[in-house]
Each structure stands twice: as C-alpha cells, then as structure tokens.
C-alpha cells in the first residue's frame, strides 16, 4: 500500500469528515492496513497519542508514525495462525470443514466472495463427502 492508499483507507474511518479519527479507532485502522496488533500494542499506541482520552481525534500524519512503530513490533500471521483460526469452525477437530458451511461463511460474512470465486478456491479440494481439508485450503490461499 502506498501513502495515497493509506490516506484513502484512513479517510474511511473519519466519521466527522475533519480528516481525523478517534484514538479508539486506531486498532481497527491498523488491522485494515494489514497488521494484527495485540490489544496491549493498541492500548500502548492509543496512550502515546491521547493522554488517556479515547475520544481525542488524530490526523493521518500523526497516525502513520505510530502505525509504523506498531507494524515493526507485530509479527505477520503464518499459515499455522490461520489454521488455528479455522479450528473454531471444526467442531470435531478432524481437520475438515463442511464445504457448504464454509461457502456460506465466505459468501455472506466479512468481505463477501461470489459463488464463482468460492468455486475457484474450492476446485480440487472438496472430497466425496463435501468436506474441505482446511490446512490445504490455507496453503492454497497463502500461496497466491
């Protein structure tokens, strides 16, 4: 992401239209910018710019140095982290998810995918019982 992309992304969180965000939104903006800071990292970053006032508003130029500092301290998510996340949906911890349930999640929640996109992702991964081995799915997605 370039500075222009970051500015555009930052402006999406500016609810007042004044070029600023509330300090309480910093974690959301950081996650939108592709890092996964801990709650402790977010709290420390917020305190550094707000003096304890979560309603304080900061601009892009004040936010970015804080973001870069947190980014340096944040470890990128690994395949194993995503597999751990998928286990939430694997009730029996067998390493498979029902493709119908997974399709529903991918097409109706978060950044919604089209049926065609899901078909492309699932191609060759579904077994005869309509299940998807999620560690293979994660490997495929991380490879692209």
C-alpha positions as CSV (number, residue, x, y, z in Angstrom):
1,X,0.0,0.0,0.0
2,X,1.3,3.4,-0.9
3,X,0.7,6.6,1.1
4,X,-2.3,7.5,-1.2
5,X,-3.9,4.1,-0.5
6,X,-3.3,4.6,3.3
7,X,-4.8,8.1,3.2
8,X,-7.8,6.7,1.4
9,X,-8.2,3.9,3.9
10,X,-7.7,6.3,6.8
11,X,-10.4,8.6,5.5
12,X,-12.9,5.7,5.5
13,X,-12.7,5.8,9.3
14,X,-13.2,9.6,9.5
15,X,-16.8,9.8,10.6
16,X,-16.8,13.5,11.3
17,X,-15.3,14.5,7.9
18,X,-12.5,16.5,9.5
19,X,-9.5,14.4,8.4
20,X,-9.2,12.8,11.8
21,X,-10.1,9.5,13.5
22,X,-10.9,8.9,17.2
23,X,-8.0,7.3,19.0
24,X,-10.3,4.4,19.9
25,X,-10.4,3.5,16.2
26,X,-6.6,3.1,15.8
27,X,-6.7,-0.7,16.2
28,X,-9.4,-1.0,13.6
29,X,-7.4,1.2,11.2
30,X,-4.2,-0.8,11.8
31,X,-6.0,-4.1,11.1
32,X,-7.5,-2.6,8.0
33,X,-4.0,-1.7,6.9
34,X,-2.9,-5.4,7.2
35,X,-1.3,-5.8,10.6
36,X,-2.6,-7.8,13.5
37,X,-1.5,-5.9,16.7
38,X,-2.3,-7.2,20.1
39,X,-4.7,-5.4,22.4
40,X,-1.7,-4.4,24.5
41,X,0.1,-2.9,21.5
42,X,-3.1,-1.0,20.6
43,X,-3.5,0.3,24.1
44,X,0.1,1.5,24.2
45,X,-0.3,3.2,20.9
46,X,-3.5,4.9,21.9
47,X,-2.0,6.1,25.2
48,X,1.0,7.6,23.3
49,X,-1.2,9.9,21.3
50,X,-4.2,10.5,23.5
51,X,-3.0,11.1,27.1
52,X,-5.8,8.8,28.1
53,X,-8.6,10.4,26.2
54,X,-10.1,7.8,23.8
55,X,-12.3,10.4,22.1
56,X,-9.3,12.5,21.1
57,X,-9.0,12.8,17.4
58,X,-5.8,12.4,15.4
59,X,-4.9,13.0,11.8
60,X,-3.2,10.9,9.2
61,X,0.2,12.5,9.7
62,X,0.1,11.7,13.5
63,X,-1.3,8.2,13.0
64,X,1.3,6.9,10.5
65,X,4.4,7.1,12.6
66,X,2.5,5.2,15.4
67,X,1.3,2.7,12.9
68,X,4.8,2.1,11.6
69,X,6.1,1.6,15.1
70,X,3.4,-1.0,15.9
71,X,3.9,-2.6,12.5
72,X,7.6,-3.2,13.3
73,X,6.7,-4.9,16.5
74,X,3.9,-7.0,15.0
75,X,4.6,-10.4,13.7
76,X,2.9,-11.3,10.4
77,X,0.3,-14.1,10.6
78,X,1.5,-17.5,9.5
79,X,-0.3,-20.4,7.9
80,X,-0.4,-22.1,11.3
81,X,-2.2,-19.0,12.7
82,X,-4.9,-19.2,10.1
83,X,-5.2,-23.0,10.6
84,X,-5.8,-22.3,14.3
85,X,-8.5,-19.8,13.4
86,X,-10.2,-22.4,11.2
87,X,-10.3,-24.8,14.2
88,X,-13.0,-22.7,15.7
89,X,-15.4,-24.0,13.0
90,X,-14.1,-27.6,13.2
91,X,-16.3,-28.9,16.0
92,X,-14.8,-32.4,16.0
93,X,-11.2,-31.2,15.3
94,X,-10.8,-33.6,12.4
95,X,-9.1,-31.2,10.0
96,X,-12.1,-30.8,7.7
97,X,-14.9,-28.3,7.3
98,X,-18.2,-28.9,5.5
99,X,-17.9,-27.1,2.2
100,X,-21.5,-25.9,2.4
101,X,-20.9,-24.2,5.7
102,X,-17.6,-22.7,4.6
103,X,-19.2,-21.5,1.4
104,X,-21.9,-19.8,3.4
105,X,-19.3,-18.0,5.6
106,X,-17.3,-16.9,2.5
107,X,-20.3,-15.6,0.6
108,X,-22.3,-14.0,3.5
109,X,-19.8,-12.7,6.1
110,X,-17.0,-10.2,6.0
111,X,-15.7,-9.4,2.6
112,X,-18.2,-11.4,0.7
113,X,-17.0,-13.6,-2.2
114,X,-19.0,-14.6,-5.2
115,X,-20.1,-18.2,-5.8
116,X,-17.6,-18.2,-8.8
117,X,-14.8,-17.1,-6.5
118,X,-15.6,-19.8,-4.0
119,X,-15.8,-22.4,-6.8
120,X,-12.4,-21.4,-7.9
121,X,-11.0,-21.6,-4.4
122,X,-12.5,-25.0,-3.7
123,X,-11.6,-26.5,-7.1
124,X,-9.9,-29.9,-6.3
125,X,-10.2,-29.5,-2.5
126,X,-13.6,-31.0,-1.9
127,X,-13.8,-34.7,-1.0
128,X,-16.7,-37.0,-1.9
129,X,-18.5,-36.1,1.3
130,X,-18.5,-32.4,0.6
131,X,-15.7,-31.5,3.0
132,X,-12.6,-29.4,2.6
133,X,-9.4,-30.0,4.4
134,X,-8.7,-26.6,5.7
135,X,-4.9,-26.8,6.1
136,X,-4.7,-27.4,2.3
137,X,-7.2,-24.6,1.7
138,X,-5.0,-22.2,3.8
139,X,-1.8,-23.4,1.9
140,X,-3.5,-22.7,-1.4
141,X,-4.7,-19.3,-0.4
142,X,-1.4,-18.2,1.1
143,X,0.5,-19.4,-2.0
144,X,-1.5,-17.0,-4.2
